[in-house]
Amino acid sequence: MQRTLPHLCVKLLCVAIVPQPLLDSLQGVPGFDAAAFRQVHQSGAQVTSIRINGTKWNGATNESLQQHFSTGAFNAVSHVPWSQYGFYLAQRPSFTFDPLFHAGCYYVQEASSLFLEQALQQTIDLSQPLRVLDLCAAPGGKSTHIQSLISAGSLLVSNEVIRSRAFILKQNIIKWGAQNVVVTNNDPQHFSRLQGFFDVIVIDAPCSGSGLFRRDAEAIAEWSPEAVQLCCGRQKRIIADVLPALKEGGILIYSTCSYSKEEDEDIADWMTEAMHLENVALTVENNWNIIETESEGRHAKGYRFFPDKVQGEGFYLAVFKKRQTAAEPRLKTALLERATAAEKSVLQKWIADIDAIEIFRVPYLYGVLKKFVADYAILKNALNIQYAGVALGEVIRDKLLPEHALALSNLTAASVPVVSVDYDTAIQYLQRQELRMDTVAGWQQVAYEGHVIGWINALPNRINNYYPKEWRILKQR
């Protein structure tokens, strides 16, 4: 019997009172309808959208998603029109108590921001090997989205300047099961050491957050015209600091969750004038109701999302190409500590294609696809790396203590045992409770509905639950 997810039975209205100075500043902005804008914020209406992981939830369709998320009258699932992986849910379920959420089968992401997919597809040959930087990446929505779109031969550097948020970013990258991502914790200016390294840079810039008013009351309290001006200065610094890392002819995608022209069209003007970038127009379907705007000075095209016109929150995106000749790269490499022959021998039975990866120690063992080793050595010399490739584990007395990331990747050998569990057992596992089940002895992967959620080690008198302590579900059903 299909297990339906717990849903919120009470609709909590978050009525947003939009600050009058913001409303005044938007007069004359294309697409802005003051009455409709106020009404949608005061309605308390909420939009829930997800983006599926195509490598895990293979062949997910409206029908299969509807079956998984169905409960009572709240079973409608519809497609986000500008994203092949995006879906709307008619009601927000308790994602915390969905094992497939913890397995990395999907990511809960605001629908408007999925327009990044169009920016990439329309400006880049995604079938080619690329080096992509997601500069302001936490908590990981855009990074996992980018990873789903780029080729297997492409490398994604996912950066977050705030250390605590970099930990959340790393967690979501691990859940996604990606092998071609490096997570870094650096200030944008550090990337100037990598001159001309990246083909694409995505900057979802820190902003005043007015586009989030409908779903986040705290954003309203924190907004002010002074905050807008502060953010403008920060946005310019971020762009100027990282731009040397973009190669000649490379693409820069800039976005905010702000309605303010100062953080959107005015920044687009500044990029074309001061940074000598060429604006790139995108094709937008009329029935998407996305508003194409032009900056006042250089007529740079950008794309605005208003919640009274689209099923999503406030968002702005613009695309640019670097024409200025980049300086000759001076890229040094770091020395990398490789695993010993004995350690590789232990890992042999755990990994499906061990010849495709190079195994390093930092201090645990982790695997980097061999095609990315040269790039990884360059990045390790220039940046503060938090995570790379797939964490494999630690060899202790000729035995592997496997990392959680190995279970969630697709590196594990077919011979590694898998035990399937029902919904209640899966939740007990994710809460890191004591488990009782009939299974073979030794290390094995725990799977729910065919998707691995972690490791257990079955001993003669007990089962050790190895779900990461810091990831466990703390709530009770």
Sequence and secondary structure as in RCSB ss.txt:
>XXXX:A:sequence
MQRTLPHLCVKLLCVAIVPQPLLDSLQGVPGFDAAAFRQVHQSGAQVTSIRINGTKWNGATNESLQQHFSTGAFN
AVSHVPWSQYGFYLAQRPSFTFDPLFHAGCYYVQEASSLFLEQALQQTIDLSQPLRVLDLCAAPGGKSTHIQSLI
SAGSLLVSNEVIRSRAFILKQNIIKWGAQNVVVTNNDPQHFSRLQGFFDVIVIDAPCSGSGLFRRDAEAIAEWSP
EAVQLCCGRQKRIIADVLPALKEGGILIYSTCSYSKEEDEDIADWMTEAMHLENVALTVENNWNIIETESEGRHA
KGYRFFPDKVQGEGFYLAVFKKRQTAAEPRLKTALLERATAAEKSVLQKWIADIDAIEIFRVPYLYGVLKKFVAD
YAILKNALNIQYAGVALGEVIRDKLLPEHALALSNLTAASVPVVSVDYDTAIQYLQRQELRMDTVAGWQQVAYEG
HVIGWINALPNRINNYYPKEWRILKQR
>XXXX:A:secstr
      B SS         HHHHHHTTTSTT  HHHHHHHHHS    EEEEE TTTSTT  HHHHHHHH  TT  
 EEE TT SSEEEESS B GGG HHHHTTSEEE  GGGGGHHHHHHHHS TTS  EEEESS TTSHHHHHHHHHS
 TT EEEEE SSHHHHHHHHHHHHHHT SSEEEE   GGGGGGSTT EEEEEEE     GGGTTT HHHHHH  H
HHHHHHHHHHHHHHHHHGGGEEEEEEEEEEES   GGGTHHHHHHHHHTS EEEE     GGG  EEEE TTT  
EEEEE TTTSSS  EEEEEEEE S             B  HHHHHHHTTTBTTGGGEEEEESSSEEEEEGGGHHH
HHHHHHHS EEEESEEEEEEETTEEEE HHHHHSS B TTS EEE  HHHHHHHHTT        SEEEEEEETT
EEEEEEEE SS EEE S GGGS     
